[in-house]
């Protein structure tokens, strides 16, 4: 009995310190590509039968300032136990980076997406689940468009699929923080703003950040189009499952909603987070992790993970029901809390709401061609 108690304590202690142990085992490397050296941090052990979670941060952030709060959260332990993580940073965007040579032509957003196949080859990765924010989300989306066989799914936070207008460019140059937070949040959430202003000014090379920002400002539109059952179903769009995430107080709301309208509705879920600003993975990491768990489970992984049973509403019927059944890797509507709104012809006839167990909603969605929006 005493042995078992000690074993339980040892396991609990190991589980509690898992993030620190994983970071200690991290491989910090510079991967040489045709567009310059890319800083990568590989954490955990790559498993042959599972993809790796590949992250890409936004302009002005590195993998620590963008994702450390998320990956150090206790709820993330269940995921990092099962998946290796590869953090990728654009040239010159790592912490403490030296100023890039004046003769170095900074890669475009399209070129940055082209460095990722080389990164996968370098680490021997067969496929990835992408997790990107802002510019990083755009890069991962373009990568998924061009290399669908290498991407199992993408989680895109604050993605803007469109080219940037002149006014957007001026605003970004005047204050990068405006990309993450609306004006009222800049005033009410001053601690968070101060922290990230410190990250940007103290840990990032501002000359290099300016070059990355210039590339992002000069990006072209993704040119994706929603397939229509009665029309052309072979349009250019993401073939993998996609989870779009945005805070309801984020300046990126309109762009993310627009992106959702251009993707395949049977493979796309839009998660709007209530009382959340431009950095949901920092503001509300527990909710993002919960959504990430269900998303990964919808891909066919983490089926035995300990997850809370959650309830949600959908507009696909008029009666109360609970569905249980096998999971489908092709559908990713296994999100959890909030309101799900249909976008389609049925919306015009009114919205009848149904309480559904989201652990099994993917089995229902095999016959539904509408995108899903979750507010939590």
C-alpha positions as CSV (number, residue, x, y, z in Angstrom):
1,X,0.0,0.0,0.0
2,X,2.8,2.4,0.9
3,X,4.6,1.5,-2.3
4,X,1.5,2.4,-4.4
5,X,1.0,5.6,-2.5
6,X,4.6,6.6,-3.2
7,X,4.2,5.7,-6.8
8,X,1.1,7.8,-7.1
9,X,2.9,10.8,-5.6
10,X,5.9,10.3,-7.9
11,X,3.6,10.1,-11.0
12,X,1.7,13.2,-9.8
13,X,5.0,15.1,-9.3
14,X,6.3,14.1,-12.7
15,X,3.0,15.1,-14.4
16,X,3.1,18.5,-12.6
17,X,6.6,19.2,-13.9
18,X,6.1,17.9,-17.4
19,X,6.4,21.3,-19.1
20,X,9.7,22.0,-17.4
21,X,11.0,18.5,-18.3
22,X,9.9,18.8,-21.9
23,X,11.6,22.2,-22.2
24,X,14.8,20.8,-20.8
25,X,14.8,18.1,-23.5
26,X,14.0,20.6,-26.2
27,X,16.3,20.6,-29.3
28,X,17.2,24.2,-30.3
29,X,18.4,24.3,-33.9
30,X,18.8,26.5,-36.9
31,X,17.5,24.9,-40.1
32,X,19.2,26.0,-43.3
33,X,16.7,26.8,-46.1
34,X,16.8,28.5,-49.4
35,X,15.4,31.6,-47.8
36,X,17.7,31.8,-44.8
37,X,18.2,30.0,-41.5
38,X,15.1,29.3,-39.6
39,X,15.2,29.0,-35.8
40,X,13.3,25.9,-34.6
41,X,12.7,24.4,-31.2
42,X,11.7,20.7,-31.1
43,X,10.1,19.5,-27.9
44,X,9.2,16.0,-27.0
45,X,9.6,12.7,-28.8
46,X,8.3,12.3,-32.3
47,X,5.9,9.3,-32.6
48,X,5.7,7.4,-35.8
49,X,1.9,7.1,-35.9
50,X,1.2,10.7,-34.9
51,X,1.7,14.2,-36.4
52,X,3.7,16.8,-34.7
53,X,2.2,20.1,-33.5
54,X,4.0,22.8,-35.5
55,X,3.6,26.4,-34.2
56,X,4.3,29.7,-36.0
57,X,4.0,33.0,-34.0
58,X,2.8,36.4,-35.1
59,X,4.8,39.5,-36.0
60,X,6.5,41.0,-33.0
61,X,6.4,37.7,-31.0
62,X,8.6,34.7,-30.7
63,X,7.6,31.2,-29.7
64,X,8.0,32.0,-26.0
65,X,6.0,35.2,-25.9
66,X,3.3,33.8,-28.2
67,X,2.9,30.3,-26.9
68,X,4.6,29.8,-23.6
69,X,1.4,30.6,-21.5
70,X,-0.5,28.1,-23.6
71,X,2.0,25.2,-23.4
72,X,2.8,25.8,-19.7
73,X,-0.8,25.6,-18.7
74,X,-1.6,22.5,-16.7
75,X,-4.5,21.5,-19.1
76,X,-2.0,21.3,-21.9
77,X,-0.1,18.4,-20.2
78,X,-2.5,15.8,-21.7
79,X,-1.7,17.0,-25.2
80,X,2.1,17.3,-24.9
81,X,2.2,13.8,-23.4
82,X,1.0,12.4,-26.7
83,X,2.5,14.9,-29.3
84,X,5.9,16.3,-30.0
85,X,5.9,20.1,-30.6
86,X,8.0,22.0,-33.2
87,X,8.2,25.8,-32.7
88,X,9.2,27.6,-35.9
89,X,10.2,31.2,-36.1
90,X,10.8,33.4,-39.2
91,X,14.4,34.5,-39.9
92,X,15.6,36.9,-37.2
93,X,12.5,36.7,-35.0
94,X,13.9,34.5,-32.2
95,X,14.7,35.9,-28.8
96,X,18.0,37.9,-28.8
97,X,18.4,37.7,-32.6
98,X,21.2,39.7,-34.2
99,X,20.3,42.2,-36.8
100,X,20.1,40.5,-40.2
101,X,22.7,41.6,-42.8
102,X,21.7,44.6,-44.9
103,X,22.2,42.6,-48.1
104,X,19.8,39.8,-46.9
105,X,16.5,39.9,-48.9
106,X,13.8,39.2,-46.3
107,X,11.5,36.4,-47.6
108,X,7.9,37.1,-48.6
109,X,5.0,35.4,-46.8
110,X,4.8,32.9,-49.7
111,X,8.5,32.1,-49.4
112,X,8.2,31.7,-45.6
113,X,5.5,29.0,-46.2
114,X,8.0,27.3,-48.5
115,X,10.6,26.9,-45.8
116,X,8.3,24.5,-43.8
117,X,8.7,21.4,-46.1
118,X,12.5,21.8,-45.4
119,X,11.9,22.0,-41.7
120,X,9.8,18.8,-41.8
121,X,12.4,17.0,-43.8
122,X,15.2,18.2,-41.4
123,X,13.4,16.7,-38.4
124,X,12.0,13.7,-40.2
125,X,8.4,14.7,-39.7
126,X,5.7,13.0,-41.9
127,X,2.8,15.4,-41.1
128,X,1.8,18.2,-38.7
129,X,-1.0,19.9,-37.0
130,X,-0.4,23.6,-37.5
131,X,-1.0,26.2,-34.8
132,X,-0.4,29.7,-35.9
133,X,-1.3,33.3,-34.8
134,X,-1.7,36.3,-37.1
135,X,1.1,36.2,-39.7
136,X,1.9,32.7,-38.5
137,X,-1.6,31.6,-39.2
138,X,-1.4,33.0,-42.7
139,X,1.9,31.2,-43.3
140,X,0.5,27.8,-42.1
141,X,-2.7,28.3,-44.1
142,X,-0.7,28.8,-47.3
143,X,1.5,25.8,-46.4
144,X,-1.6,23.7,-46.0
145,X,-2.9,24.9,-49.4
146,X,0.3,24.0,-51.2
147,X,1.2,20.8,-49.3
148,X,-2.1,19.2,-48.2
149,X,-0.5,15.8,-47.7
150,X,1.8,17.2,-45.0
151,X,-1.0,18.7,-42.9
152,X,-3.5,16.9,-40.8
153,X,-5.2,20.0,-39.5
154,X,-4.7,23.7,-38.7
155,X,-5.7,25.9,-35.8
156,X,-5.6,29.4,-37.1
157,X,-5.8,32.3,-34.5
158,X,-6.5,35.8,-35.9
159,X,-6.1,34.7,-39.5
160,X,-6.5,37.4,-42.2
161,X,-6.8,35.7,-45.6
162,X,-6.9,39.0,-47.5
163,X,-4.1,41.3,-48.7
164,X,-3.5,44.3,-46.5
165,X,-5.0,47.7,-47.4
166,X,-2.9,50.9,-47.2
167,X,-4.7,52.0,-44.1
168,X,-4.0,48.7,-42.3
169,X,-0.4,49.0,-43.2
170,X,-0.2,52.5,-41.7
171,X,-2.0,51.4,-38.5
172,X,0.3,48.4,-38.1
173,X,3.4,50.6,-38.4
174,X,2.1,53.2,-36.0
175,X,1.2,50.7,-33.3
176,X,1.7,46.9,-33.6
177,X,-0.3,46.4,-30.4
178,X,-3.4,47.6,-32.2
179,X,-3.3,44.3,-34.2
180,X,-3.8,42.4,-30.9
181,X,-6.1,44.7,-29.0
182,X,-8.9,47.1,-29.6
183,X,-8.6,50.6,-28.2
184,X,-10.8,50.0,-25.2
185,X,-8.7,46.9,-24.3
186,X,-5.5,48.9,-24.6
187,X,-6.9,51.1,-21.8
188,X,-8.5,48.5,-19.6
189,X,-6.0,45.6,-19.8
190,X,-2.9,47.7,-19.2
191,X,-0.9,44.9,-17.4
192,X,-1.1,42.6,-20.4
193,X,-0.3,45.4,-22.8
194,X,2.7,46.5,-20.8
195,X,3.9,42.9,-20.7
196,X,3.8,42.5,-24.4
197,X,5.2,45.9,-25.1
198,X,8.1,44.7,-23.0
199,X,8.4,41.5,-24.9
200,X,8.5,43.4,-28.2
201,X,11.0,46.1,-27.2
202,X,13.2,44.1,-24.9
203,X,13.5,40.6,-26.4
204,X,12.9,41.2,-30.1
205,X,15.2,42.8,-32.7
206,X,13.1,45.7,-33.9
207,X,14.9,46.0,-37.2
208,X,14.2,42.3,-37.9
209,X,10.6,42.7,-36.8
210,X,10.1,45.6,-39.2
211,X,11.2,43.4,-42.1
212,X,8.8,40.6,-41.1
213,X,6.1,43.2,-40.7
214,X,6.8,44.6,-44.1
215,X,6.5,41.1,-45.7
216,X,3.2,40.5,-43.9
217,X,1.9,43.9,-45.0
218,X,2.8,43.1,-48.6
219,X,1.1,39.7,-48.5
220,X,-1.2,38.5,-51.3
221,X,-4.7,37.2,-50.6
222,X,-4.9,33.4,-50.0
223,X,-7.4,33.2,-52.9
224,X,-9.4,30.4,-51.3
225,X,-13.0,29.8,-52.2
226,X,-15.8,27.9,-50.5
227,X,-16.9,24.8,-52.5
228,X,-20.6,24.8,-53.4
229,X,-22.4,21.4,-53.7
230,X,-24.4,22.5,-56.7
231,X,-21.5,24.3,-58.3
232,X,-17.8,23.8,-58.6
233,X,-16.6,21.5,-55.8
234,X,-13.0,21.5,-57.0
235,X,-12.2,25.1,-56.0
236,X,-9.0,26.0,-54.2
237,X,-9.6,25.7,-50.5
238,X,-8.0,24.0,-47.4
239,X,-8.4,20.2,-47.7
240,X,-7.6,19.6,-44.0
241,X,-9.8,20.2,-41.0
242,X,-9.5,23.8,-39.7
243,X,-10.3,25.5,-36.4
244,X,-10.5,29.3,-36.6
245,X,-10.1,31.1,-33.3
246,X,-10.7,34.8,-32.5
247,X,-11.6,36.8,-29.4
248,X,-14.8,38.7,-29.7
249,X,-13.0,42.0,-28.7
250,X,-10.2,41.4,-31.2
251,X,-9.6,43.7,-34.2
252,X,-9.3,40.5,-36.3
253,X,-12.9,39.4,-35.9
254,X,-14.1,40.6,-39.3
255,X,-11.1,39.1,-41.1
256,X,-11.5,35.7,-39.3
257,X,-15.3,35.6,-40.1
258,X,-14.5,36.4,-43.7
259,X,-11.9,33.6,-43.8
260,X,-14.5,31.2,-42.4
261,X,-16.9,32.1,-45.2
262,X,-14.3,31.1,-47.8
263,X,-13.5,27.6,-46.4
264,X,-15.2,24.2,-46.7
265,X,-18.0,24.4,-44.2
266,X,-17.9,20.6,-43.5
267,X,-14.2,20.9,-42.4
268,X,-14.2,24.3,-40.7
269,X,-15.2,25.5,-37.2
270,X,-15.1,29.1,-36.1
271,X,-14.6,29.6,-32.4
272,X,-15.5,33.1,-31.1
273,X,-14.3,33.6,-27.5
274,X,-16.3,35.9,-25.3
275,X,-14.6,38.6,-23.2
276,X,-11.4,37.9,-25.0
277,X,-9.1,40.2,-26.9
278,X,-6.4,39.8,-29.6
279,X,-4.4,37.1,-27.8
280,X,-6.8,34.3,-26.8
281,X,-4.1,31.8,-26.2
282,X,-2.7,34.2,-23.6
283,X,-6.0,35.7,-22.3
284,X,-7.9,32.4,-21.9
285,X,-5.5,29.5,-22.5
286,X,-7.8,27.0,-20.8
287,X,-10.6,27.5,-23.3
288,X,-8.2,27.4,-26.2
289,X,-6.7,24.1,-24.9
290,X,-10.1,22.7,-24.4
291,X,-11.0,23.5,-28.0
292,X,-7.7,22.2,-29.2
293,X,-8.3,18.9,-27.4
294,X,-11.6,18.4,-29.1
295,X,-10.1,19.4,-32.5
296,X,-7.3,16.9,-32.2
297,X,-9.8,14.2,-31.0
298,X,-11.9,15.0,-34.1
299,X,-8.8,14.2,-36.2
300,X,-8.8,10.7,-34.7
301,X,-6.3,11.2,-31.8
302,X,-6.6,11.6,-28.1
303,X,-9.6,9.3,-28.0
304,X,-8.7,8.1,-24.4
305,X,-7.8,11.6,-23.1
306,X,-9.5,12.7,-19.9
307,X,-11.9,15.4,-21.1
308,X,-14.9,17.0,-19.5
309,X,-18.3,16.3,-21.0
310,X,-19.5,19.5,-22.5
311,X,-22.8,20.8,-23.9
312,X,-23.4,23.0,-26.9
313,X,-26.2,24.2,-29.1
314,X,-26.6,23.6,-32.8
315,X,-29.1,24.9,-35.4
316,X,-29.4,21.6,-37.3
317,X,-32.7,20.4,-35.8
318,X,-35.7,21.1,-33.6
319,X,-35.7,18.4,-31.0
320,X,-33.6,17.7,-28.0
321,X,-31.2,14.8,-28.5
322,X,-27.9,13.3,-27.4
323,X,-25.7,11.5,-29.9
324,X,-22.9,9.0,-29.2
325,X,-20.9,7.2,-31.8
326,X,-17.5,6.7,-33.4
327,X,-15.3,9.7,-34.1
328,X,-14.6,10.8,-37.6
329,X,-11.2,12.2,-38.7
330,X,-12.8,14.1,-41.6
331,X,-15.0,16.3,-39.4
332,X,-13.9,18.7,-36.7
333,X,-17.0,20.0,-35.1
334,X,-16.3,18.4,-31.7
335,X,-16.0,21.7,-29.9
336,X,-17.7,22.2,-26.7
337,X,-19.3,25.2,-25.2
338,X,-21.5,28.0,-26.4
339,X,-23.8,28.7,-29.4
340,X,-23.4,27.1,-32.8
341,X,-24.9,29.0,-35.6
342,X,-25.7,27.7,-39.1
343,X,-24.6,29.6,-42.1
344,X,-26.7,28.6,-45.1
345,X,-30.2,28.4,-46.6
346,X,-31.7,27.0,-43.5
347,X,-30.8,30.1,-41.6
348,X,-33.5,32.0,-43.6
349,X,-36.2,29.7,-42.3
350,X,-35.4,30.5,-38.7
351,X,-33.1,28.8,-36.1
352,X,-34.4,25.9,-34.1
353,X,-31.9,25.0,-31.4
354,X,-30.9,21.6,-30.1
355,X,-28.8,20.7,-27.1
356,X,-26.2,18.2,-28.3
357,X,-23.3,16.4,-26.7
358,X,-20.4,17.8,-28.7
359,X,-18.3,14.6,-28.1
360,X,-20.2,13.0,-30.9
361,X,-21.4,15.7,-33.2
362,X,-18.9,14.7,-35.9
363,X,-21.1,11.7,-36.7
364,X,-24.0,14.0,-37.4
365,X,-22.1,16.4,-39.5
366,X,-21.3,13.9,-42.1
367,X,-24.5,14.9,-43.8
368,X,-24.3,18.6,-43.0
369,X,-22.8,21.1,-45.4
370,X,-22.9,24.2,-43.2
371,X,-20.0,25.8,-41.4
372,X,-20.0,25.8,-37.6
373,X,-19.5,28.7,-35.3
374,X,-19.0,28.3,-31.6
375,X,-19.1,31.1,-29.0
376,X,-17.7,30.3,-25.6
